[in-house]
Amino acid sequence: MFYKKIDLIVIMSIKDLYRLNRKDVLRAANVHARAFHNDPLVCLMYPNDEERKKLSPYLWKFLILDGLRYGEVYAPTSKLEGVAKWLPPKREHIGIWRAIRSGALTMVIKTAKQKDERRISIRKIEEITDYITDIHKKLVSEPHWYLASIGVDSDNQGKGFGSKLMKPMLERIEREGYLVYLETNHEGNIDLYKHLGFEVTDECLVPETNMKNWAMIKYPKS
């Protein structure tokens, strides 16, 4: 009875959000591709604007599928004005076999076919993402929720969809007693996350890039 009551509270707290399923993967990947088109890390991976438009949806398809398999992925409504991927405690990090199961090989093959001479190698992409992941692991060793990605479609930005996507889950996680971790490469996002209760816990320049990485944590209230 106790657990059923908790589950009811959770459902009510996120009742206004749309939880994605497999039929939504391609649409969600395209939403993220548009929302993150100018993201510093995505631009490093796909330096050519046209190739980025064509190839980055394969990256997001892989990451959204991972979220559906191992976490929870939400949108404000079934129209997918924005998409947020949350990974639960003990499933915060993607290992090699998990990545393969979620379609990483297709993404890697497509990424390697870029023609732009500015492209970086798959190995270099791995080094960058491993560096960011290592920061995550060093800062938080206990089980926690990870806001792996959140993006609002370009036509819907500035309409409050980002906060709408985050607040119900943050309230739920607060009740569960876990902290929440996220990282951003956009300094302009920091104030929004601070407004929602996050603190900057690490700021660094990713080696051999011009990209900064901010790690942020929202601690549960004592």
ChimeraX attribute file (.defattr): number of C-alpha atoms within 10 A of each C-alpha:
attribute: neighborCount
match mode: 1-to-1
recipient: residues
	/A:1	6
	/A:2	6
	/A:3	8
	/A:4	9
	/A:5	9
	/A:6	13
	/A:7	12
	/A:8	10
	/A:9	14
	/A:10	18
	/A:11	13
	/A:12	11
	/A:13	16
	/A:14	20
	/A:15	11
	/A:16	14
	/A:17	18
	/A:18	17
	/A:19	19
	/A:20	22
	/A:21	16
	/A:22	11
	/A:23	8
	/A:24	15
	/A:25	19
	/A:26	17
	/A:27	15
	/A:28	30
	/A:29	22
	/A:30	19
	/A:31	22
	/A:32	26
	/A:33	26
	/A:34	20
	/A:35	20
	/A:36	21
	/A:37	19
	/A:38	15
	/A:39	16
	/A:40	19
	/A:41	21
	/A:42	16
	/A:43	16
	/A:44	20
	/A:45	23
	/A:46	25
	/A:47	19
	/A:48	16
	/A:49	12
	/A:50	9
	/A:51	15
	/A:52	21
	/A:53	14
	/A:54	13
	/A:55	19
	/A:56	24
	/A:57	22
	/A:58	23
	/A:59	22
	/A:60	23
	/A:61	24
	/A:62	23
	/A:63	23
	/A:64	31
	/A:65	25
	/A:66	23
	/A:67	24
	/A:68	20
	/A:69	16
	/A:70	19
	/A:71	19
	/A:72	18
	/A:73	28
	/A:74	25
	/A:75	26
	/A:76	22
	/A:77	16
	/A:78	13
	/A:79	11
	/A:80	19
	/A:81	21
	/A:82	26
	/A:83	28
	/A:84	24
	/A:85	23
	/A:86	25
	/A:87	25
	/A:88	19
	/A:89	16
	/A:90	13
	/A:91	16
	/A:92	21
	/A:93	16
	/A:94	15
	/A:95	9
	/A:96	8
	/A:97	9
	/A:98	14
	/A:99	16
	/A:100	15
	/A:101	13
	/A:102	20
	/A:103	17
	/A:104	22
	/A:105	15
	/A:106	14
	/A:107	19
	/A:108	14
	/A:109	12
	/A:110	15
	/A:111	22
	/A:112	15
	/A:113	11
	/A:114	18
	/A:115	11
	/A:116	12
	/A:117	8
	/A:118	12
	/A:119	18
	/A:120	16
	/A:121	12
	/A:122	14
	/A:123	9
	/A:124	14
	/A:125	15
	/A:126	11
	/A:127	13
	/A:128	18
	/A:129	13
	/A:130	12
	/A:131	14
	/A:132	17
	/A:133	16
	/A:134	12
	/A:135	17
	/A:136	20
	/A:137	13
	/A:138	8
	/A:139	15
	/A:140	14
	/A:141	9
	/A:142	11
	/A:143	14
	/A:144	20
	/A:145	24
	/A:146	23
	/A:147	21
	/A:148	20
	/A:149	20
	/A:150	20
	/A:151	22
	/A:152	25
	/A:153	19
	/A:154	16
	/A:155	11
	/A:156	14
	/A:157	14
	/A:158	9
	/A:159	11
	/A:160	10
	/A:161	19
	/A:162	21
	/A:163	14
	/A:164	16
	/A:165	27
	/A:166	20
	/A:167	14
	/A:168	19
	/A:169	20
	/A:170	21
	/A:171	15
	/A:172	18
	/A:173	19
	/A:174	16
	/A:175	14
	/A:176	12
	/A:177	14
	/A:178	20
	/A:179	21
	/A:180	26
	/A:181	23
	/A:182	20
	/A:183	24
	/A:184	20
	/A:185	19
	/A:186	14
	/A:187	10
	/A:188	9
	/A:189	12
	/A:190	19
	/A:191	12
	/A:192	12
	/A:193	19
	/A:194	14
	/A:195	10
	/A:196	14
	/A:197	15
	/A:198	20
	/A:199	18
	/A:200	15
	/A:201	13
	/A:202	14
	/A:203	15
	/A:204	13
	/A:205	12
	/A:206	15
	/A:207	11
	/A:208	8
	/A:209	11
	/A:210	10
	/A:211	15
	/A:212	16
	/A:213	19
	/A:214	21
	/A:215	21
	/A:216	23
	/A:217	22
	/A:218	21
	/A:219	17
	/A:220	16
	/A:221	9
	/A:222	4
